[in-house]
Amino acid sequence: MAYVVTDKCIRCKFMDCVAVCPVDCFYEGENMLVIKPDECIDCGVCEPECPAAAISADSDPAAAPWIALNAEYAALWPNIAEKKEPPADAAQWMNVDGKFESAFSPAPAEA
């Protein structure tokens, strides 16, 4: 079992989860983070740290659509091991629904 990041992270990207992850299994896209499933040790410390409630156990039925996306983009995006500042407008996006269709970017984070 592992944890996955859902669409609630899109345009929020608070990164509190990155600060507590003991194995650095987060990968950073332009406007979202993902978890590499084969690196996640299922410790669960990241889940309560996310202000946007964007992290779920992969056993949660609501997480099912995000399992493949996390694996796919973790293979493409750079690893992130230290917390960065969230986007300036992160709070405005926190409770927006349907962000994947309207705001997801497949681009990796800029170095």
C-alpha positions as a Python dict, from the first residue, in 0.01 Angstrom:
ca = {
    (1, 'M'): (0, 0, 0),
    (2, 'A'): (108, 359, -64),
    (3, 'Y'): (-33, 707, -60),
    (4, 'V'): (-132, 914, -363),
    (5, 'V'): (-181, 1281, -433),
    (6, 'T'): (-519, 1374, -579),
    (7, 'D'): (-641, 1665, -790),
    (8, 'K'): (-696, 1870, -474),
    (9, 'C'): (-323, 1951, -493),
    (10, 'I'): (-349, 2118, -833),
    (11, 'R'): (-266, 2489, -812),
    (12, 'C'): (-234, 2458, -430),
    (13, 'K'): (96, 2270, -393),
    (14, 'F'): (142, 2363, -26),
    (15, 'M'): (433, 2116, 20),
    (16, 'D'): (390, 2061, 394),
    (17, 'C'): (390, 1691, 303),
    (18, 'V'): (740, 1717, 155),
    (19, 'A'): (877, 1853, 482),
    (20, 'V'): (769, 1546, 680),
    (21, 'C'): (830, 1265, 430),
    (22, 'P'): (1108, 1040, 566),
    (23, 'V'): (1188, 885, 226),
    (24, 'D'): (1158, 1182, -14),
    (25, 'C'): (902, 1012, -239),
    (26, 'F'): (741, 1333, -369),
    (27, 'Y'): (790, 1456, -724),
    (28, 'E'): (712, 1806, -842),
    (29, 'G'): (517, 1918, -1142),
    (30, 'E'): (451, 2272, -1250),
    (31, 'N'): (134, 2296, -1040),
    (32, 'M'): (100, 1966, -850),
    (33, 'L'): (298, 1711, -653),
    (34, 'V'): (279, 1332, -688),
    (35, 'I'): (406, 1038, -485),
    (36, 'K'): (620, 764, -639),
    (37, 'P'): (434, 451, -526),
    (38, 'D'): (734, 217, -510),
    (39, 'E'): (921, 464, -287),
    (40, 'C'): (635, 539, -47),
    (41, 'I'): (670, 335, 274),
    (42, 'D'): (306, 385, 375),
    (43, 'C'): (396, 565, 697),
    (44, 'G'): (108, 810, 654),
    (45, 'V'): (282, 1114, 806),
    (46, 'C'): (215, 1323, 494),
    (47, 'E'): (-163, 1283, 486),
    (48, 'P'): (-255, 1497, 790),
    (49, 'E'): (0, 1764, 694),
    (50, 'C'): (-175, 1858, 369),
    (51, 'P'): (-391, 2171, 417),
    (52, 'A'): (-584, 2086, 100),
    (53, 'A'): (-655, 1724, 204),
    (54, 'A'): (-502, 1614, -126),
    (55, 'I'): (-331, 1295, -3),
    (56, 'S'): (-513, 963, 32),
    (57, 'A'): (-421, 602, 91),
    (58, 'D'): (-427, 410, -236),
    (59, 'S'): (-675, 170, -73),
    (60, 'D'): (-934, 450, -54),
    (61, 'P'): (-1179, 401, -344),
    (62, 'A'): (-1169, 776, -415),
    (63, 'A'): (-793, 750, -477),
    (64, 'A'): (-827, 496, -759),
    (65, 'P'): (-817, 747, -1048),
    (66, 'W'): (-498, 901, -909),
    (67, 'I'): (-286, 588, -864),
    (68, 'A'): (-178, 568, -1230),
    (69, 'L'): (-130, 944, -1256),
    (70, 'N'): (104, 947, -955),
    (71, 'A'): (311, 660, -1097),
    (72, 'E'): (325, 814, -1445),
    (73, 'Y'): (434, 1163, -1342),
    (74, 'A'): (670, 1049, -1065),
    (75, 'A'): (869, 887, -1346),
    (76, 'L'): (879, 1217, -1540),
    (77, 'W'): (901, 1496, -1282),
    (78, 'P'): (1197, 1587, -1057),
    (79, 'N'): (1217, 1467, -701),
    (80, 'I'): (1153, 1726, -432),
    (81, 'A'): (1304, 1678, -87),
    (82, 'E'): (1262, 2023, 68),
    (83, 'K'): (952, 2232, 117),
    (84, 'K'): (920, 2539, -104),
    (85, 'E'): (678, 2828, -87),
    (86, 'P'): (333, 2748, -230),
    (87, 'P'): (195, 2951, -519),
    (88, 'A'): (75, 3298, -418),
    (89, 'D'): (-284, 3210, -512),
    (90, 'A'): (-285, 2862, -351),
    (91, 'A'): (-557, 2942, -97),
    (92, 'Q'): (-791, 3058, -373),
    (93, 'W'): (-766, 2717, -543),
    (94, 'M'): (-800, 2504, -230),
    (95, 'N'): (-1173, 2430, -252),
    (96, 'V'): (-1216, 2442, -629),
    (97, 'D'): (-1364, 2123, -779),
    (98, 'G'): (-1277, 1977, -1118),
    (99, 'K'): (-927, 2117, -1122),
    (100, 'F'): (-779, 1830, -1323),
    (101, 'E'): (-985, 1910, -1629),
    (102, 'S'): (-934, 2285, -1608),
    (103, 'A'): (-594, 2344, -1451),
    (104, 'F'): (-365, 2036, -1451),
    (105, 'S'): (-26, 2088, -1615),
    (106, 'P'): (180, 1783, -1722),
    (107, 'A'): (495, 2000, -1725),
    (108, 'P'): (765, 1935, -1465),
    (109, 'A'): (854, 2199, -1208),
    (110, 'E'): (1113, 2451, -1316),
    (111, 'A'): (1456, 2402, -1165),
}
